[in-house]
């Protein structure tokens, strides 16, 4: 073959550091060539020199990126040894992970060293000088087994390598050692292009399908020629046994490029699982013809001695024009046994696991999924991207530091100077002891819950719950096709069984901690009754909610977001009405507030502000606790105010009026509406991100779900695990939400101070002072902590601290007085 001196230049966006070498694209869709012209004045690419270069990691990482984008890359006249091919294959698998920041050591940022191993073909010969991992293929012998599988049509040979394995390969490296006298060209076709040729409607149809891949031809060979199937592990721990069958998605998403590709082939794909046999045959024929009959998606390469091809086995199929190689070696990489295989979904800069198949006439690469550190919260088992892990570790350390900052404040002997006169003898000491006891309990309960969560993850509790729900369903005569019913059963099994370990914490918190400090009024009977009522309500409301929630996913497909948002908003508005009118009366008695000074004050204030007050209630909060509160609820045109009996016992009517003035400030400034809008934006963001996990088998396998379930993740399971993964990140969002809430609290306080000006009522001139007294009284009576670290408060509290609010009230009053002058 003559030396190439011209061609289409390669896009530099894919070349990276490889741009220093001469290279050409062979077609617009697939294939790039690095020539090795001895007489050229430009720098020529030699893979052996790249391996020995000081910049080897960068060059090989960029090579992996180029291969994943271009499908296949060729190198002319290379002097790679078998050992170097092994090394290159391993590094391709390892370093391709760093394209998304994965596989880095948390301390020094270096790439983890031992994350891949070599695959062994199920009928590979163990050649002493090459090793078991290297497979020899030739026109005389080897895996192709010339003459054993005659084909009626050459197009029947299109295939991706070892797709009958549970974890197929990522990359393949092939080097030609000896050429046949004539022929031997190899063709590759682009899976990206094949998928893009489908209409949008057809793409949506095939996106959710799975296919069975079968290596039955190797069993036939063993039966006729003798020998045995190597039972493995054949690289990845999942690649074991002699059955040589696997189920994979019909459409995969490459974790490097994020592009979708068809993943079916003529040789190993036997059926589409969701279709009838006749439908399956027709669809497979149509899909595989996308490769064989679209010549503009193909590249044909004519070999010369020592040429090397490296391709991404996930996004291409290939076939030889005839048996061409006197010697080809195949190396496939595998991972440590602790990690789980995740290879068919791109995770928005999350971790991804993919196997590799280096066929160099010698190499193939599988890259493993790393085992992340046990991240506090619930995400440890799947948050594998080092960047995310580092961030979450820093977040946890920050949380620890914030908690440590607060604890010493419980030992202060005196209250702030501005509050000294408001504490009777011994009350401040009680407040400090209560805060310290709560802090200790929070630490112990948090540690306990972490242990429980870790054990549930470690022993596959979520996967067990799914199986248990399926078993219960089958006993009732329903099969796995009733996924919504199984999902509802799964959620309630998970809810009930996971709540049992935390019951001792609830009992201790109520009957020991709160009892010790004089707040508990709950009897054991009431505690148990409340518990069962809560479970019953969860079932009565939760089951239909989940049914509609999951049906929307099933009905709307990828367009579920607006429909689900509409349903969620409707449900929230319904709960605004149902909770206080139906649910809360099951636990507390709401009675009309008796006639008197307080009722007169509140009705007069509501009338002046044109607050649409419909009912004014007193609630028996003292039935369970001595803590106090007040709130309003309802629709825009009909509001209800609820006041705890404990608040009326602890404060004068004028002070309670001030508390209600503050609450009406929230209504006046539309704070509930604004918070709801922010909440909807938050929910929208979560739902918009969810599709990346909805079709993510690695997410489920990381939580010990079997591959049969993981291949088509149930919506509810994927959503719950997705929520768990977001939990640490939600902590960051909660800081922002706290900041918004604190701003709204100050605005409501200012509203109370400025009521005199807004309404022109002189008797409201002291509303700010009354609110301040009420706040102090509530803190003193509830033994609330008055020494609060500002960082701790920003992280944990949705309200400003007492001292912050008192200072702000004074500032508001001063500003009002200056304005009046």
C-alpha positions, 0 to 999 in steps of 0.5 A: 500500500503506498504511503499516504501523503494527503487526506482530511485533517483530523479535528483538533478538538479530539486530538488534544496532545496528539495534534503534534503528530501527522494524522488524517481522517479517512472518512467524515464519520469514522476512522483516523490514520497516523502515518509513519512516513520515514521521509516526512518532515512532520512528526510521526506517531510511534506508539512505543515512543508514546509509552516511554514518553514523560507525557505518556499518561496525557497522550494515552488519555487523549488517544482514548478520547480520540478513539471514542469519538472517531470509532477506530484509529490506525497507526502505520508500521508500529514496532510494538511488542506483545508486552507493550501492547498489554501495557497500552491496553491497560493504560487505555482502560485506566486513563480513559476514566480520568476524562471525567475526573474519575480514578484519582487518589484523593490525596495527591490527585494521581491516577490509581494504578491497579484498576484493570486486568486482562481478559481471557477468551473463553476458548483462547489457547494458553501460548507459553510465550504470550500468556493465557490473556493473549489469543492467537488468531490465524488463517490456520488456527485461532479463535476465528477457526477458519472454515468452521463458521462458513457464511452465506453472505459476507455481511453476516460477519459484522460484530462487536467483540465478546458481547456474549460476556456480561461485561464486554470490552471497551477498546480493542487493539489489533496488530498485524504480524504476518499478511496473507498474499492477497486480501485481508482488508477489515471494515469498521462501521459507526454505531453512532452513525447507525443510530443517527440514521434512525428517525426520532420516533424509531430512536425512542422505540429502540431506546428502551429495548434490550437484546440477548447476546449468545456465544453458542458458536464457541460451544459448537466449536468445542463440541466438534473440535474438542477442548473446553470453555474457560470458566473464568473469571474472564477478566471481569468477575461477572464474566464466569461460567460456560453459558456465554450469554448476556443481556445488553441494551439495544442502545448504549451511551458512550461514557466518554462522548455522551453519544448514543450508539446501536449495540447489536450485531449479526454474530452474537445478538440473537433476539430482542427480548421485549418483542415476539420472535417474528418482530425480533427477527425483523428488527434485528435484520433492519438494525444490523443492515444500518451497519452493512448497507450504509457505506458512508458509515464505514471505513475499509482498511488495507493492512500492511505489516505491523500496522495497528488499529485501535477501536472503541468496541462499544461504538463500532462493529467490524468484519474482515473481508476474509481470514487475513491474519497469520497472527493476531492477539487479543487482550481484554482488561478486567477489574478488581472483584470489589467493583461493580460493572457499569458500562452503558450509561453516561453519568453527567460527570458521575462515575462510569465503569466500562470494560475494554477489549484490546485486540491488537492482534494483541490487545483489549481493555476493560476499565473497572469501576473504582470503589469509593470511600464510605461517604457519610450520608447514603451515597457511598456505594455509588458516588465513585467519581473522585471529584464528587467524592472529594467534594462530599468528603470536604462537605462532611469535614466542614459539617463536623467542624461546624458542629464542633464550633457549636458544642463549646457554647453550651458550657458558657456560664451566663447568657448574653448581656442583653438577655440576662434580666429575662432569665430567672435563677437556674433557667439559663443553666437548664437551657444550656443543659438541654442544648448539650443533651440534645447535641449529644443525642443528635451525635449518637443518633446520627452515628447510629443511623449511619451504621444502620444505613451502611449495613442496609447498603452493605447487605443489599437491603434495597435489592432484598426489598424489591425481591420480597415485594415481587414474591408477595405479588406472585403469591397474590397471582400477579407477575413482574409485569405489574411493576407499579404494584411491585413498586408500591410494595417495595416502597412500603416494605422499605419504609416499614422495615427501615423505620423499625431500627429508629424506633428506639431513638424516637422512644428515647427522645420522647420519654427520656430526653424530653421527659428529663427537661419537662417537655414531654406530655405524650403517654406510651399509649398515645405514642403507639397510637400516633405511630400506627396512625402515621403508618396508616396515613402513609399507606392511604395517601402514599399508595395512590400517590405512587401509583399516579407518580409511576403511571406518569413515567410510564405514560409520558415516557421521556416527556414526563417532566411537565406532567409530573410537575403538574401532578406534584403541584396539584398534590401539594395544593390538595395537601394544603387543604387536606392536612389541617382539615383531615390529617391533623385532626387525627392527632390534635384537636382543633377548637375555635378560639374562645371569645376574648381579648386575643380573638378580638385583637387577631380578628381586628388585625386581620381585618385591617390587613384584609387578610382572608381569615375564615377560621381561628383555631386553638390546638391542643399542642400540650397534649404531647409537648410543652413547646409552642407555635402558631401558623396559618394555612389555606388557599389564597382566598381562604386562610385559617390561623392556628395557635398552640394552647401552650403559646397562649399559656406562655405569653400575654395576648398582646405578645401573641398578637405580635407573633401573629403580626409577624406571621401575617407579614409572611402572607403580606410579602407572599413568602409562602408563594415564593418558597413554593416557586423555589421549591418547584424549581428545585423539584424541576431540576431534580426531575430534569436530572433524573433521566440520566439515572432512569436508564442506569443499570450501574446504579442498581448493580452498585446496590446489589440488584441482580443484572436482570433487574438492573438492565431495565431499572424500575422507575421507583428504585432508580428514583429512590437511589437517585435521591439517596445520591443527591442527599449530600448535595441537598445539604448544600442546597439547604444552606441556600434555602436557609438563607432565603428563609432567614431573609423572609423572617427578617422581612416579616419582623420588619413588617410587624415593626412598621404596622403602625405606619402601614395601618395608621394605628397608634396602638401598634407603635410598640408592636416591635417591642411586643414581638421582641418580648414574645420571642424572648419568652418563647426562647426562655420557656422552651429552653432554647439555646441563646448562644449559637455559633453563626456558621452552625446557625446558617447550616442548621437553622431556617430562622435567625438567632434570637440575638440577631432578631432582637438587634434587627428589631431595634434597628427597624424601630430606630429606622422607623423613628428617624423616618417619623422625625 
